[in-house]
Amino acid sequence: MTAKEFLDQFGIPGLPKENCLIDVACPYCGDRDGILVNVQKWTHIYDDGTDDDADDITNHDTEYDEKSSAQCTQCGKYANFGEFEIPGLDEEIERQLNE
């Protein structure tokens, strides 16, 4: 879905995003509040549980890409994260808001 197609279908969904959700939206319901993403992350496993903030973990990055499993928190649609990426969406929202 293109940015124009998204905006034609759902309208302007608020202000442009500025961080992790830039150009991210659900193409099925239009929601932009958040997407659940299956990520890879190091964690320390103990007999009584896990700790992903343990002192001996040197890499605290949370990694995901366009092939990561994802789910819209509003409508529940499952897809690869790449399907929730709409190139140029926030730039187009900004442009339309400034018209």
TORFIKE-499466 format. One record per residue: residue in one letter; x, y, z of N, C-alpha, C, O in turn. Coordinates in steps of 0.05 Angstrom, whole numbers, padded with zeros to 5 digits, always signed. Layout:
// residues N
aXYZXYZXYZXYZ...
// end
This chain:
// residues 99
m+00017-00024+00000+00000+00000+00000+00018+00025+00000+00038+00026+00014t+00010+00044-00016+00026+00069-00017+00015+00088+00004-00007+00084+00015a+00030+00109+00010+00022+00129+00029-00004+00142+00020-00022+00147+00036k-00006+00149-00006-00030+00161-00017-00054+00143-00014-00076+00152-00006e-00051+00117-00020-00073+00098-00018-00082+00096+00011-00106+00095+00017f-00063+00095+00030-00070+00094+00059-00086+00118+00067-00107+00116+00079l-00077+00142+00060-00091+00167+00067-00118+00169+00053-00137+00180+00065d-00120+00160+00029-00146+00160+00015-00166+00142+00029-00190+00148+00030q-00157+00120+00040-00174+00101+00053-00181+00108+00082-00204+00105+00090f-00161+00118+00097-00165+00122+00125-00165+00152+00134-00171+00158+00157g-00157+00170+00116-00155+00198+00124-00129+00202+00139-00113+00184+00142i-00126+00227+00149-00101+00234+00164-00105+00225+00193-00123+00235+00207p-00089+00205+00202-00093+00193+00228-00078+00208+00251-00066+00195+00268g-00078+00234+00251-00064+00249+00272-00038+00260+00262-00033+00261+00238l-00021+00268+00281+00005+00280+00274+00024+00258+00264+00022+00235+00271p+00044+00267+00249+00065+00248+00240+00080+00236+00263+00084+00249+00284k+00089+00211+00260+00105+00198+00281+00134+00208+00278+00142+00216+00257e+00149+00206+00300+00176+00217+00300+00198+00198+00308+00221+00205+00310n+00190+00173+00313+00211+00154+00324+00206+00126+00312+00208+00123+00287c+00202+00107+00328+00200+00079+00319+00176+00073+00301+00177+00053+00286l+00156+00090+00301+00132+00085+00285+00131+00102+00260+00110+00104+00247i+00153+00114+00252+00154+00130+00227+00147+00111+00204+00159+00090+00201d+00127+00118+00188+00118+00103+00165+00107+00076+00172+00107+00058+00155v+00098+00072+00197+00086+00046+00205+00057+00051+00211+00049+00069+00226a+00040+00034+00200+00011+00035+00204-00001+00009+00196+00011-00006+00180c-00024+00002+00206-00038-00022+00198-00053-00016+00172-00071+00001+00172p-00047-00030+00150-00060-00025+00125-00088-00038+00124-00103-00035+00104y-00096-00051+00146-00122-00065+00146-00143-00048+00161-00166-00048+00154c-00134-00034+00183-00153-00018+00198-00145+00011+00201-00161+00028+00210g-00120+00018+00194-00110+00046+00195-00098+00054+00222-00089+00077+00225d-00097+00035+00241-00086+00042+00268-00056+00049+00266-00041+00036+00251r-00048+00068+00282-00020+00076+00283-00009+00077+00312+00013+00088+00316d-00024+00066+00331-00016+00068+00359+00005+00047+00367+00018+00051+00387g+00008+00027+00352+00029+00007+00359+00024-00020+00345+00002-00027+00339i+00046-00033+00341+00046-00060+00329+00062-00078+00347+00083-00071+00356l+00051-00102+00352+00066-00122+00366+00085-00135+00347+00077-00142+00324v+00110-00139+00355+00130-00150+00337+00145-00172+00352+00154-00168+00374n+00149-00195+00339+00165-00216+00350+00194-00209+00346+00203-00207+00323v+00209-00204+00367+00236-00194+00366+00256-00215+00375+00249-00234+00388q+00281-00210+00368+00304-00225+00378+00318-00208+00399+00324-00185+00394k+00324-00220+00422+00337-00205+00443+00351-00225+00461+00341-00247+00467w+00375-00217+00470+00389-00234+00489+00376-00233+00517+00368-00211+00525t+00375-00256+00530+00365-00256+00558+00380-00277+00573+00389-00297+00562h+00383-00273+00599+00397-00292+00617+00375-00310+00628+00355-00301+00639i+00379-00337+00625+00359-00356+00635+00369-00368+00661+00392-00378+00662y+00352-00366+00681+00358-00378+00707+00338-00400+00713+00318-00403+00698d+00343-00416+00733+00324-00437+00740+00297-00426+00747+00276-00440+00743d+00296-00402+00758+00270-00391+00766+00259-00369+00747+00240-00355+00754g+00271-00367+00724+00260-00347+00704+00282-00335+00687+00303-00347+00684t+00275-00312+00675+00294-00299+00657+00298-00270+00665+00282-00258+00680d+00320-00258+00655+00326-00230+00661+00340-00218+00636+00363-00223+00631d+00325-00202+00620+00337-00191+00596+00352-00165+00602+00361-00152+00584d+00354-00158+00627+00369-00134+00635+00392-00142+00655+00402-00125+00670a+00401-00167+00654+00422-00177+00671+00448-00162+00666+00453-00154+00643d+00464-00158+00686+00490-00144+00684+00509-00157+00664+00525-00143+00652d+00508-00183+00661+00527-00197+00644+00519-00197+00614+00532-00209+00598i+00496-00184+00607+00488-00182+00579+00500-00156+00568+00494-00134+00578t+00517-00158+00548+00530-00134+00537+00515-00122+00514+00518-00099+00507n+00497-00138+00501+00482-00128+00479+00452-00128+00486+00439-00149+00488h+00441-00105+00491+00413-00102+00499+00396-00094+00476+00373-00085+00480d+00406-00096+00451+00390-00088+00428+00366-00106+00425+00366-00130+00431t+00344-00094+00415+00320-00109+00407+00320-00109+00377+00318-00088+00364e+00321-00132+00364+00324-00134+00335+00299-00146+00322+00288-00165+00332y+00291-00133+00300+00270-00143+00284+00274-00131+00256+00288-00112+00252d+00261-00143+00236+00263-00133+00209+00237-00137+00194+00217-00145+00207e+00236-00132+00169+00211-00133+00153+00199-00161+00152+00175-00164+00146k+00215-00182+00158+00204-00209+00158+00195-00219+00185+00184-00240+00188s+00199-00202+00206+00190-00210+00233+00159-00211+00234+00145-00195+00222s+00150-00231+00249+00121-00234+00253+00111-00209+00269+00124-00200+00287a+00087-00199+00261+00076-00176+00273+00046-00178+00275+00034-00194+00260q+00034-00162+00293+00005-00162+00296-00004-00134+00303+00008-00121+00320c-00026-00125+00291-00038-00100+00297-00052-00102+00324-00066-00121+00329t-00047-00083+00342-00059-00084+00369-00088-00076+00368-00103-00081+00387q-00097-00063+00347-00125-00055+00345-00143-00076+00332-00163-00084+00344c-00136-00086+00308-00154-00105+00294-00145-00133+00296-00160-00152+00289g-00120-00138+00306-00110-00165+00310-00099-00178+00285-00092-00202+00286k-00097-00164+00263-00086-00175+00238-00057-00183+00241-00041-00167+00250y-00050-00208+00234-00023-00218+00234-00011-00214+00206-00025-00218+00186a+00014-00206+00204+00028-00204+00179+00058-00201+00185+00066-00198+00209n+00075-00201+00165+00103-00194+00169+00104-00164+00175+00088-00149+00165f+00124-00156+00191+00126-00128+00198+00128-00110+00173+00118-00088+00174g+00140-00120+00152+00143-00104+00128+00116-00096+00116+00115-00075+00103e+00095-00111+00121+00069-00104+00111+00057-00080+00126+00038-00067+00116f+00068-00074+00149+00059-00050+00165+00076-00025+00159+00070-00004+00170e+00096-00028+00142+00112-00005+00134+00101+00007+00109+00098-00007+00088i+00095+00033+00110+00084+00047+00087+00103+00070+00081+00101+00092+00093p+00121+00066+00062+00141+00086+00055+00129+00113+00049+00111+00116+00033g+00141+00133+00062+00133+00161+00057+00107+00170+00071+00098+00192+00067l+00095+00153+00088+00070+00159+00101+00072+00185+00118+00055+00203+00115d+00091+00186+00135+00093+00209+00153+00100+00235+00138+00091+00257+00146e+00116+00232+00118+00123+00256+00101+00097+00266+00087+00093+00290+00085e+00081+00247+00077+00056+00255+00064+00036+00267+00084+00022+00286+00077i+00035+00256+00108+00017+00268+00128+00026+00296+00135+00009+00315+00136e+00052+00300+00138+00063+00327+00144+00056+00346+00121+00047+00369+00126r+00059+00337+00096+00053+00354+00073+00024+00362+00073+00017+00385+00069q+00006+00342+00077-00023+00348+00077-00032+00366+00100-00049+00383+00096l-00019+00363+00123-00026+00380+00146-00018+00409+00141-00030+00428+00151n+00003+00413+00125+00013+00440+00120+00001+00453+00095+00009+00475+00088e-00018+00440+00082-00031+00452+00059-00049+00474+00067-00062+00486+00049
// end
